[in-house]
Amino acid sequence: MVEIKKKKLTGEELIEFARFDGIGLSKVSLTGLHDLDASQLQTFFELSGSTLRELKLTLQNGQPLEGALELDWAALTPSLRRLELRNVPIPSSLFGHPTLERLRVIKCDIHGDNVQIGAASDAAATSLERLVLEETTAHVEKLSIGPRSDLELLEL
């Protein structure tokens, strides 16, 4: 699997990349993104997200991403196995992504009611095996690891 790396793209450049080079990609590293809004990130996922298996996404420090908490990561990236996020606001629902096995979150803000990993029912089971949270703030009431969890590593 070949990794495509792109640095310092604007939101418009990200969409152009997805339209012309992003179809069928499975492993992508996007660092230093700037002048980006959540609708542009959603467009990127609509064009390229169905085949993504690994994604590294880094926003420039201080880059706001209004609307990012409304993104439905599971629907937009149904094949995603590995995800690394830096400086990205994320919804607590991301932790319930059904195919995500490895998640590394660096300098992010997590928002939502609760983070549930491995719920009690089969319908809510997740594949998350490794979770690393570095310099991350969680604006949630609680983090729960349920009996249906496949979690092998939790690093805080």
URTAQUI-V318324 format. One record per run of one state. SS is the DSSP state (a for helix, b for strand, c for the rest). FROM is the first residue (numbers start at 1). TO is the last residue. If there is no record, write none. Layout:
ss: (SS,SS)
from: (FROM,FROM)
to: (TO,TO)
//
This chain:
ss: (c,b,c,b,a,c,b,c,a,c,b,c,a,c,a,c,b,c,b,a,c,b,c,b,c,b,c,a,c,b,c,b,c,b,c,b,c)
from: (1,4,8,10,11,21,27,35,38,49,54,60,68,71,73,77,82,87,90,92,97,102,107,109,112,114,118,122,125,130,135,137,140,142,146,153,156)
to: (3,7,9,10,20,26,34,37,48,53,59,67,70,72,76,81,86,89,91,96,101,106,108,111,113,117,121,124,129,134,136,139,141,145,152,155,156)
//
